[in-house]
Amino acid sequence: MFKNIFQRMFITYLAITVLSVTTLALLLNAFINDYHLKQKQQELLAQGKAINALYNNPQYANQAVLVQQTVDLLSKTTGSKIYILRLSPAAVKEALNLESIKNDHLAKDLPKIMSGETIMKKRQFSGRLKMDVVYVGMPLEIRQQISGTVLLFSPFNEVEKIVQPIYKIVWTSALVFVLVAAFLIHLVSRRISSPIMQMSRAAEEIAAGNYDGNIEVTGTDEISRLANSFLYMRRRIQQTERMRQELLANVSHELRTPLTSIRGFLQAILDGVVAPQDQRKYLKLSYQEAGRLAKLTGDLLDLAKLQTGNLQLHKTKINLRDWLEEICDSFALACEQKNILLKKDFSQNLYVQVDADRFAQVIINLLHNALKFTSPGGSISLVTRQQEEKVILQITDTGMGMAEEELSSIFEHFYKVDKSRDANQGGSGIGLYVAKQIVQLHGGTITAASQVGQGTSFTIEL
């Protein structure tokens, strides 16, 4: 029925407001009307009691004319119609045939009144007065004997004259309130629905591959926080999409390059182009290229396991010093070949509970990165220390470093620092992401600090 959330909110809230205000106005009108009718009844009742007191006052005994004059004056002053019927219970039947009341169904109340009952009705049609009236009928008691009835009528239009201006005030106030409420509901509905509709359009654009749609965010309420979260999600999707495309390009390149080299070397050997004494050299190069393929494949498999939650850890207690010495021994030859000094500072025997193979993957990845981006003559240092309840492991190099704005992204999957670097020197952009996830699975943290031209330092806390 309604095309958007703004229309639904506006119509719904406005309908609720109108219904509530109308109901309140009707109840208030009913209350005011009932209140004035009761007030009028009480006035008539008081007049009836005053008339009874008049008839029982010794000063007015045997002065029927004076009493009637007083009653007429009271009727004129209050605007009421007062009828006094001097009857005995035996004469009630005869009184019902009087011309003044014989066509008035109020006469049906006479037997009850003559039996001592006071009858009050808020709205009753009077045949004699030809109008709706407020009516009170009570017995006329003279010297504790029921000697007749006192019938008091007040035209209903007299009550309406009193409450009509009040009704106008109530309904005018209700109309003004609805108009003001409609304006405020429009503003609030627009404020709430606008960012939602913007997010809906932006989501459609994202689905179509366009990430440039803008969303205006103001305030700090839940809708604003939702919009900010949506903007953050869009940036992350955009970043992930960009890195995914770069990963596909990089992986395709890194797969194609070693495969092309391996195929070329083997083809040369098979065709007899390579001399027998050089075949070992080209087979060794092919082996190295196959190793690159294996590492890339392993990184991709680890990434898939981490993202699906299928990477399992098998923790054991290890001596960190002895464990790192073994890794450094396997890494020493590579450092020596590149003329890079490997420094170690394992001053304490520290024990940690880790998956030795997975954690070794983290350290080796960091050492390979340090070796890759450190120039000959530089150094790589490994330091361990204990800080309160934590074990700190730090790997620092004197390489080219990186810009500060890149530090917040280096642990993202598919992210590669300095895209201008030679492809043979860069990786797939997966290694540091996998390293961070493995450290976090161990309950630890990994951070990086770097300055361009002064090297990079990675710190692991367990």
C-alpha positions as CSV (number, residue, x, y, z in Angstrom):
1,M,0.0,0.0,0.0
2,F,2.8,2.4,1.0
3,K,5.8,2.5,-1.2
4,N,8.5,3.4,1.3
5,I,9.3,3.4,5.0
6,F,8.7,7.2,5.3
7,Q,5.1,6.9,4.2
8,R,4.5,3.9,6.4
9,M,5.9,5.7,9.5
10,F,4.2,9.0,8.8
11,I,0.8,7.5,8.1
12,T,1.0,5.1,11.0
13,Y,2.2,7.6,13.6
14,L,-0.3,10.3,12.3
15,A,-3.2,7.8,12.5
16,I,-2.2,6.8,16.0
17,T,-2.0,10.5,17.0
18,V,-5.4,11.4,15.4
19,L,-7.0,8.4,17.0
20,S,-5.6,9.1,20.4
21,V,-6.4,12.8,20.3
22,T,-10.0,12.2,19.0
23,T,-10.6,9.6,21.7
24,L,-9.2,11.9,24.4
25,A,-11.4,14.8,23.1
26,L,-14.5,12.6,23.1
27,L,-13.8,11.4,26.6
28,L,-13.1,14.9,27.7
29,N,-16.4,16.1,26.1
30,A,-18.3,13.3,27.8
31,F,-16.7,14.1,31.1
32,I,-17.5,17.8,30.8
33,N,-21.1,17.1,29.8
34,D,-21.6,14.5,32.5
35,Y,-20.1,16.9,35.1
36,H,-22.4,19.8,34.2
37,L,-25.4,17.5,34.1
38,K,-24.6,16.2,37.6
39,Q,-24.1,19.8,38.7
40,K,-27.5,20.8,37.3
41,Q,-29.1,17.7,39.0
42,Q,-27.6,18.8,42.3
43,E,-28.9,22.3,41.8
44,L,-32.4,21.0,41.1
45,L,-32.1,18.7,44.1
46,A,-31.1,21.6,46.3
47,Q,-34.1,23.6,44.9
48,G,-36.4,20.7,45.8
49,K,-35.1,20.5,49.3
50,A,-35.5,24.3,49.6
51,I,-39.1,24.0,48.5
52,N,-39.7,21.2,51.1
53,A,-38.2,23.4,53.8
54,L,-40.4,26.3,52.6
55,Y,-43.6,24.3,53.1
56,N,-42.4,23.2,56.5
57,N,-41.5,26.7,57.7
58,P,-44.1,27.8,60.3
59,Q,-43.9,31.4,59.0
60,Y,-45.4,30.3,55.7
61,A,-48.2,28.2,57.2
62,N,-51.5,28.9,55.6
63,Q,-49.9,31.4,53.1
64,A,-50.2,29.3,49.9
65,V,-50.1,32.4,47.7
66,L,-46.8,33.6,49.2
67,V,-45.3,30.2,49.0
68,Q,-46.3,29.9,45.3
69,Q,-44.8,33.4,44.7
70,T,-41.6,32.3,46.3
71,V,-41.5,29.1,44.2
72,D,-42.2,31.2,41.0
73,L,-39.4,33.5,41.9
74,L,-37.0,30.6,42.4
75,S,-38.0,29.1,39.1
76,K,-37.5,32.4,37.3
77,T,-34.1,33.0,39.0
78,T,-32.7,29.6,38.2
79,G,-34.3,29.1,34.8
80,S,-35.9,25.9,36.0
81,K,-39.5,24.7,35.6
82,I,-41.0,23.7,38.9
83,Y,-44.3,21.9,39.4
84,I,-45.8,21.2,42.8
85,L,-48.6,18.7,43.0
86,R,-50.4,18.4,46.3
87,L,-51.6,14.8,46.2
88,S,-52.3,12.0,48.5
89,P,-51.2,8.5,47.5
90,A,-54.8,7.6,46.8
91,A,-55.1,10.5,44.4
92,V,-52.1,9.7,42.3
93,K,-54.2,7.8,39.8
94,E,-56.5,10.7,39.4
95,A,-53.5,13.1,39.1
96,L,-52.2,11.1,36.1
97,N,-55.3,12.4,34.2
98,L,-54.4,16.1,34.8
99,E,-54.1,18.0,31.6
100,S,-50.7,19.3,32.6
101,I,-49.0,15.9,32.8
102,K,-51.3,13.3,31.3
103,N,-49.4,13.3,28.0
104,D,-46.0,13.3,29.8
105,H,-44.4,9.9,30.3
106,L,-42.6,11.4,33.4
107,A,-46.0,10.8,35.1
108,K,-45.0,7.2,35.3
109,D,-42.6,8.2,38.0
110,L,-45.3,9.7,40.2
111,P,-46.1,6.4,42.1
112,K,-42.4,6.0,42.9
113,I,-42.1,9.6,44.1
114,M,-45.2,9.3,46.2
115,S,-43.7,6.2,47.9
116,G,-40.8,8.4,49.1
117,E,-38.2,7.8,46.3
118,T,-36.3,10.7,44.7
119,I,-35.8,10.3,41.0
120,M,-33.0,12.0,39.0
121,K,-32.5,11.8,35.2
122,K,-29.7,13.5,33.3
123,R,-31.6,13.6,30.0
124,Q,-35.3,13.0,29.6
125,F,-37.9,14.2,27.0
126,S,-40.7,16.3,28.5
127,G,-43.9,16.1,26.6
128,R,-45.2,19.3,28.3
129,L,-42.1,21.3,27.5
130,K,-41.5,19.6,24.2
131,M,-37.8,19.3,24.8
132,D,-35.1,17.3,26.5
133,V,-34.7,18.2,30.1
134,V,-32.6,17.5,33.2
135,Y,-35.2,16.2,35.6
136,V,-35.5,15.7,39.4
137,G,-38.7,14.4,41.0
138,M,-39.0,14.2,44.8
139,P,-41.7,13.8,47.3
140,L,-43.2,16.9,49.0
141,E,-43.1,16.2,52.7
142,I,-45.1,18.4,55.1
143,R,-44.7,17.6,58.7
144,Q,-43.1,14.2,57.8
145,Q,-46.1,13.3,55.7
146,I,-45.9,12.9,51.9
147,S,-48.4,15.4,50.7
148,G,-47.5,15.5,47.0
149,T,-44.6,15.8,44.6
150,V,-42.1,18.4,43.5
151,L,-41.1,18.1,39.9
152,L,-38.1,20.2,38.7
153,F,-37.0,20.5,35.1
154,S,-34.1,22.3,33.5
155,P,-34.0,22.6,29.7
156,F,-31.2,20.6,28.3
157,N,-30.2,23.4,26.0
158,E,-29.3,25.4,29.1
159,V,-26.6,22.9,29.8
160,E,-25.5,22.9,26.2
161,K,-25.1,26.7,26.3
162,I,-22.6,26.2,29.1
163,V,-20.6,23.3,27.6
164,Q,-20.7,24.4,23.9
165,P,-17.8,27.0,24.3
166,I,-15.8,24.4,26.2
167,Y,-16.4,21.9,23.4
168,K,-15.1,24.5,20.9
169,I,-11.9,25.0,23.0
170,V,-11.4,21.2,23.3
171,W,-11.8,20.5,19.5
172,T,-9.8,23.6,18.5
173,S,-7.0,22.5,20.8
174,A,-7.2,18.9,19.4
175,L,-7.0,20.2,15.8
176,V,-4.0,22.4,16.6
177,F,-2.3,19.5,18.5
178,V,-2.9,17.2,15.5
179,L,-1.4,19.8,13.1
180,V,1.7,20.4,15.2
181,A,2.0,16.6,15.8
182,A,1.8,16.0,12.0
183,F,4.6,18.5,11.4
184,L,6.8,16.9,14.1
185,I,5.9,13.4,12.9
186,H,6.9,14.4,9.3
187,L,10.3,15.7,10.5
188,V,11.0,12.7,12.7
189,S,9.8,10.2,10.1
190,R,12.0,11.9,7.5
191,R,15.0,12.0,9.8
192,I,14.6,8.3,10.6
193,S,13.8,7.1,7.1
194,S,16.2,9.2,5.1
195,P,19.4,7.4,6.1
196,I,17.6,4.0,5.8
197,M,16.5,4.9,2.3
198,Q,20.0,6.2,1.5
199,M,21.5,2.9,2.8
200,S,19.0,1.0,0.7
201,R,20.0,2.8,-2.4
202,A,23.7,2.5,-1.5
203,A,23.2,-1.3,-1.0
204,E,21.7,-1.6,-4.4
205,E,24.6,0.3,-5.9
206,I,27.1,-1.9,-4.0
207,A,25.3,-5.0,-5.4
208,A,25.8,-3.4,-8.9
209,G,29.5,-2.9,-8.2
210,N,29.4,0.9,-7.5
211,Y,30.9,1.8,-4.1
212,D,30.8,5.6,-4.5
213,G,27.3,6.3,-3.2
214,N,27.2,8.9,-0.4
215,I,25.2,8.7,2.9
216,E,24.7,11.8,5.1
217,V,25.2,10.9,8.7
218,T,24.2,13.4,11.5
219,G,23.7,12.8,15.2
220,T,24.6,9.9,17.5
221,D,21.4,7.9,17.7
222,E,20.9,4.2,16.7
223,I,20.1,5.1,13.1
224,S,23.2,7.3,12.8
225,R,25.3,4.5,14.3
226,L,23.8,2.1,11.9
227,A,24.6,4.4,9.0
228,N,28.2,4.7,10.2
229,S,28.4,1.0,10.5
230,F,27.1,0.7,6.9
231,L,29.7,3.2,5.7
232,Y,32.4,1.2,7.5
233,M,31.1,-2.0,6.0
234,R,31.0,-0.4,2.5
235,R,34.6,0.7,2.9
236,R,35.7,-2.7,4.0
237,I,33.8,-4.4,1.1
238,Q,35.4,-1.9,-1.3
239,Q,38.8,-2.5,0.2
240,T,38.3,-6.3,0.2
241,E,37.1,-6.2,-3.4
242,R,40.1,-4.2,-4.4
243,M,42.5,-6.5,-2.6
244,R,40.6,-9.6,-4.0
245,Q,41.2,-8.2,-7.5
246,E,44.8,-7.5,-6.7
247,L,45.2,-11.0,-5.2
248,L,43.8,-12.6,-8.3
249,A,46.2,-10.6,-10.4
250,N,49.1,-11.3,-8.1
251,V,48.3,-15.0,-7.7
252,S,47.8,-15.4,-11.4
253,H,51.2,-13.6,-12.0
254,E,53.0,-15.6,-9.3
255,L,51.5,-18.9,-10.6
256,R,52.3,-18.1,-14.2
257,T,55.9,-16.9,-13.6
258,P,57.2,-20.0,-11.9
259,L,55.2,-22.3,-14.1
260,T,56.6,-20.6,-17.2
261,S,60.1,-20.8,-15.8
262,I,59.8,-24.5,-14.9
263,R,58.3,-25.3,-18.2
264,G,61.0,-23.4,-20.0
265,F,63.8,-25.0,-18.1
266,L,62.4,-28.5,-18.6
267,Q,61.6,-27.9,-22.3
268,A,65.2,-26.7,-22.8
269,I,66.6,-29.8,-21.2
270,L,64.3,-32.1,-23.1
271,D,65.2,-30.4,-26.4
272,G,68.9,-30.8,-25.7
273,V,69.4,-27.0,-25.7
274,V,71.0,-27.1,-22.2
275,A,74.4,-28.7,-22.0
276,P,74.6,-31.8,-19.7
277,Q,76.9,-30.0,-17.3
278,D,74.3,-27.2,-16.9
279,Q,71.2,-29.4,-16.4
280,R,71.7,-29.6,-12.7
281,K,71.7,-25.8,-12.5
282,Y,68.3,-25.5,-14.3
283,L,66.8,-28.4,-12.4
284,K,67.8,-26.6,-9.2
285,L,66.1,-23.4,-10.4
286,S,63.0,-25.4,-11.3
287,Y,63.0,-26.9,-7.8
288,Q,63.1,-23.4,-6.3
289,E,60.2,-22.2,-8.5
290,A,58.2,-25.3,-7.4
291,G,58.9,-24.3,-3.8
292,R,57.4,-20.9,-4.5
293,L,54.3,-22.6,-5.8
294,A,54.1,-24.8,-2.8
295,K,54.3,-21.8,-0.4
296,L,51.7,-19.9,-2.3
297,T,49.4,-22.9,-2.3
298,G,50.0,-23.4,1.5
299,D,49.1,-19.8,2.2
300,L,45.9,-20.1,0.3
301,L,44.9,-23.3,2.1
302,D,45.7,-21.7,5.5
303,L,43.6,-18.7,4.5
304,A,40.7,-20.9,3.6
305,K,41.0,-22.9,6.9
306,L,41.1,-19.6,8.9
307,Q,38.1,-18.2,7.2
308,T,36.0,-21.3,7.7
309,G,37.2,-21.9,11.3
310,N,38.8,-25.3,10.5
311,L,42.3,-24.5,11.5
312,Q,43.0,-26.7,14.5
313,L,45.8,-26.1,17.1
314,H,47.7,-28.8,18.9
315,K,49.4,-27.1,21.7
316,T,52.5,-28.3,23.7
317,K,54.7,-26.7,26.2
318,I,58.0,-25.6,24.6
319,N,61.2,-23.9,25.7
320,L,61.1,-20.7,23.7
321,R,64.8,-20.3,23.7
322,D,65.7,-23.7,22.4
323,W,62.8,-23.6,19.9
324,L,63.9,-20.3,18.4
325,E,67.5,-21.5,18.2
326,E,66.4,-24.3,15.9
327,I,64.6,-21.9,13.7
328,C,67.5,-19.5,13.6
329,D,69.9,-22.3,12.7
330,S,67.7,-23.2,9.6
331,F,67.6,-19.5,8.7
332,A,71.3,-18.7,9.2
333,L,72.5,-19.8,5.8
334,A,70.0,-17.5,4.0
335,C,71.2,-14.5,6.0
336,E,74.8,-15.4,5.4
337,Q,74.3,-15.6,1.6
338,K,72.7,-12.1,1.6
339,N,75.4,-10.7,4.0
340,I,72.8,-9.9,6.7
341,L,73.7,-10.2,10.4
342,L,71.3,-12.3,12.5
343,K,71.3,-11.2,16.2
344,K,69.7,-13.1,19.0
345,D,69.0,-12.1,22.6
346,F,67.4,-15.1,24.4
347,S,68.5,-14.2,27.9
348,Q,65.9,-16.4,29.8
349,N,64.5,-19.8,29.5
350,L,60.9,-19.0,28.9
351,Y,58.2,-21.6,28.4
352,V,55.0,-21.1,26.4
353,Q,52.0,-23.3,25.4
354,V,51.8,-23.2,21.6
355,D,51.3,-25.3,18.5
356,A,55.0,-25.6,17.6
357,D,54.4,-26.1,13.9
358,R,51.9,-23.3,13.4
359,F,53.8,-20.9,15.6
360,A,57.0,-21.7,13.7
361,Q,55.0,-20.7,10.5
362,V,54.5,-17.2,12.1
363,I,58.2,-16.7,13.0
364,I,59.5,-18.0,9.7
365,N,57.1,-15.7,7.8
366,L,58.3,-12.7,9.8
367,L,62.0,-13.7,9.3
368,H,61.5,-14.2,5.5
369,N,59.8,-10.7,5.3
370,A,62.7,-9.2,7.2
371,L,65.3,-10.9,5.0
372,K,63.4,-10.0,1.8
373,F,63.3,-6.2,2.5
374,T,66.7,-5.8,4.3
375,S,69.6,-4.7,2.1
376,P,73.0,-6.5,2.3
377,G,75.0,-5.3,5.3
378,G,71.9,-4.9,7.4
379,S,70.8,-6.9,10.4
380,I,67.8,-8.8,11.8
381,S,67.4,-9.3,15.5
382,L,65.3,-11.6,17.7
383,V,64.6,-10.7,21.3
384,T,62.6,-12.5,23.9
385,R,61.8,-11.2,27.4
386,Q,59.2,-11.6,30.2
387,Q,56.9,-8.7,31.2
388,E,54.8,-9.6,34.2
389,E,52.5,-12.4,33.0
390,K,53.4,-12.0,29.4
391,V,56.1,-13.3,27.1
392,I,57.3,-10.8,24.5
393,L,59.0,-11.9,21.3
394,Q,60.3,-9.1,19.0
395,I,61.7,-9.4,15.4
396,T,63.4,-6.2,14.1
397,D,65.1,-5.5,10.8
398,T,67.0,-2.6,9.4
399,G,65.3,-2.7,6.1
400,M,63.5,-0.2,4.0
401,G,60.6,0.2,6.4
402,M,57.1,1.4,5.5
403,A,54.9,4.5,5.8
404,E,52.9,4.9,8.9
405,E,49.5,4.9,7.0
406,E,50.3,1.4,5.8
407,L,50.8,-0.1,9.3
408,S,47.0,-0.3,10.0
409,S,46.5,-2.5,6.9
410,I,49.5,-4.8,6.7
411,F,47.6,-7.6,8.6
412,E,44.6,-7.5,6.3
413,H,44.4,-10.4,3.9
414,F,45.3,-9.6,0.3
415,Y,47.1,-6.4,1.3
416,K,50.6,-5.8,-0.1
417,V,52.8,-2.9,0.9
418,D,54.3,-0.8,-1.8
419,K,52.8,-2.0,-5.0
420,S,55.7,-0.5,-6.9
421,R,58.1,-3.1,-5.6
422,D,59.3,-5.9,-7.9
423,A,56.9,-8.7,-8.0
424,N,59.6,-11.2,-7.2
425,Q,60.2,-9.4,-3.9
426,G,56.5,-9.0,-2.9
427,G,54.3,-11.8,-1.6
428,S,50.7,-12.8,-2.1
429,G,49.5,-10.5,0.7
430,I,48.4,-13.4,2.8
431,G,51.3,-14.3,5.0
432,L,50.9,-11.5,7.7
433,Y,47.1,-12.1,7.8
434,V,47.6,-15.8,8.5
435,A,50.3,-14.9,11.0
436,K,48.0,-12.6,12.9
437,Q,45.2,-15.1,13.0
438,I,47.5,-17.9,14.3
439,V,48.8,-15.6,17.1
440,Q,45.2,-14.6,18.0
441,L,44.2,-18.3,18.1
442,H,46.9,-18.7,20.7
443,G,45.4,-15.9,22.8
444,G,48.1,-13.4,21.9
445,T,48.6,-10.2,19.9
446,I,50.9,-9.1,17.2
447,T,51.7,-5.4,16.4
448,A,54.1,-3.6,14.0
449,A,56.1,-0.4,14.2
450,S,58.1,1.0,11.3
451,Q,59.7,4.1,9.8
452,V,60.6,4.5,6.1
453,G,64.3,3.8,5.6
454,Q,64.9,2.7,9.3
455,G,63.4,-0.8,9.3
456,T,60.4,-2.6,10.8
457,S,59.7,-4.3,14.1
458,F,57.1,-6.9,14.9
459,T,56.1,-7.6,18.5
460,I,54.3,-10.7,19.6
461,E,52.8,-10.9,23.1
462,L,51.7,-14.3,24.6
